[in-house]
């Protein structure tokens, strides 16, 4: 598995279905992720924070991950997903680890966090394997109750993994 970041033109081509990269329709990457990324890029948010990263295997995109927004007060939220047929193989765990490394190495982030449905056991397992700590329940903009997990750079063991 390789983690790649597409540039603005490649992202537009993928969104418009004109890319040489193959991806699993209705699974990876979600259209709202592509649109949010392009909007962030249009708003002059740095590529590291605006353009998503993709999990690639044999010229096929099997997952996506990235930062939902640029860092704010030393904190940044991540999101990730893996195509159904590729789940349970440690792909998301590795991708989240790499995202956290990118965030912490930027010098702009002290805390990486994820908001996860309590029923999404696979996603909770991913953050646990990466050393995230459960903090509390939060309610998102859709009025959905989610578990709030965070990883603090000061206690992170990512440098040793």
C-alpha positions in Angstrom: 0.0 0.0 0.0 1.2 3.4 -0.9 -0.1 6.8 0.4 -0.2 9.4 -2.4 -1.5 12.9 -2.6 -3.1 14.1 -5.9 -2.5 17.6 -7.1 -5.4 19.9 -7.9 -5.7 18.8 -11.6 -5.5 15.1 -10.8 -8.2 15.6 -8.2 -10.5 17.4 -10.6 -9.9 14.6 -13.2 -10.8 12.0 -10.6 -13.9 13.9 -9.6 -15.0 14.2 -13.2 -14.3 10.5 -14.0 -11.4 11.3 -16.3 -8.5 9.9 -14.3 -6.3 6.9 -15.2 -6.5 5.8 -11.6 -9.2 3.3 -10.9 -11.3 3.6 -7.8 -14.3 1.8 -6.4 -17.4 3.7 -7.3 -19.6 4.6 -4.3 -16.9 3.7 -1.9 -13.6 5.5 -2.5 -13.2 8.4 -2.5 -16.5 9.9 -1.4 -17.6 12.8 -3.6 -18.1 15.1 -0.6 -14.4 14.6 0.2 -13.4 15.6 -3.3 -15.6 18.7 -3.3 -14.5 19.8 0.2 -10.9 19.4 -0.8 -11.3 21.4 -4.0 -13.1 24.1 -2.1 -10.3 24.3 0.5 -7.8 24.5 -2.3 -9.8 27.2 -4.0 -9.8 29.1 -0.7 -5.9 29.0 -0.7 -5.5 26.5 2.1 -2.1 24.8 1.8 -2.1 21.6 -0.2 -1.0 19.5 2.8 -4.3 20.4 4.5 -6.7 20.7 1.6 -5.9 17.9 -0.8 -6.7 14.4 0.3 -4.3 11.5 0.4 -5.2 8.2 -1.2 -4.3 4.6 -0.4 -3.1 3.0 -3.6 -2.5 -0.6 -4.5 -1.8 -1.8 -8.0 -2.9 1.4 -9.6 -6.2 1.2 -7.8 -7.4 3.7 -5.2 -8.5 1.5 -2.3 -9.0 4.2 0.4 -8.8 7.9 1.1 -7.7 9.9 4.1 -6.9 13.5 5.0 -7.4 16.5 7.1 -11.0 17.8 7.3 -9.8 21.4 7.7 -6.5 23.1 8.3 -5.1 23.2 11.8 -6.8 25.5 14.3 -5.2 26.3 17.6 -2.8 23.4 17.2 -5.5 20.9 16.5 -6.5 19.1 13.3 -9.2 16.5 12.5 -8.6 13.5 10.3 -11.0 11.4 8.3 -10.4 8.1 6.5 -12.1 5.2 4.7 -11.1 2.0 3.0 -13.1 0.3 0.2 -15.1 -2.6 1.6 -13.1 -5.4 -0.1 -9.9 -4.1 1.4 -10.9 -3.6 5.0 -9.4 -5.5 7.9 -5.9 -5.6 6.4 -4.3 -2.8 8.4 -4.5 -0.3 5.6 -6.4 2.4 7.5 -4.1 1.9 10.5 -1.0 2.6 8.4 -2.7 5.5 6.7 -3.7 7.2 10.0 -0.2 6.7 11.3 1.2 8.5 8.3 -1.4 11.3 8.5 -0.4 11.9 12.2 3.3 12.0 11.2 2.5 14.6 8.6 0.5 16.7 11.0 3.1 16.6 13.8 6.1 17.2 11.5 4.4 20.3 10.2 5.1 22.1 13.5 1.5 23.5 13.5 -0.2 20.6 15.2 -0.1 19.4 18.8 -3.3 17.3 18.7 -4.8 15.1 16.0 -8.4 14.1 16.6 -11.1 11.9 15.0 -14.9 11.8 15.6 -16.2 8.3 15.2 -19.6 6.6 15.4 -19.8 4.3 18.4 -21.0 1.6 16.1 -17.9 1.8 13.8 -15.8 -0.7 15.7 -13.3 -1.0 12.8 -12.6 2.7 12.9 -12.3 2.8 16.7 -9.8 -0.1 16.4 -7.7 2.0 13.9 -7.4 5.0 16.3 -6.7 2.7 19.3 -3.9 1.0 17.4 -2.4 4.4 16.7 -2.5 5.4 20.4 -5.5 7.7 20.3 -7.3 8.2 23.6 -11.0 8.3 24.0 -12.1 11.6 25.5 -15.9 12.0 25.3 -19.1 12.1 23.2 -19.5 15.1 20.9 -22.5 16.1 18.7 -21.6 17.0 15.1 -23.3 19.5 12.8 -25.7 16.7 11.7 -26.8 16.2 15.3 -25.1 12.8 15.4 -23.4 11.7 18.6 -19.9 10.6 18.0 -17.0 9.4 20.1 -14.1 12.0 20.2 -10.6 10.4 20.1 -7.4 12.4 20.2 -3.6 11.8 19.9 -1.4 14.4 21.6 2.0 15.0 20.0 3.6 15.2 23.5 2.6 11.6 24.4 2.6 10.2 20.9 4.8 7.2 20.1 4.6 7.7 16.4 8.3 8.4 16.1 9.0 4.9 17.3 6.7 3.1 14.9 
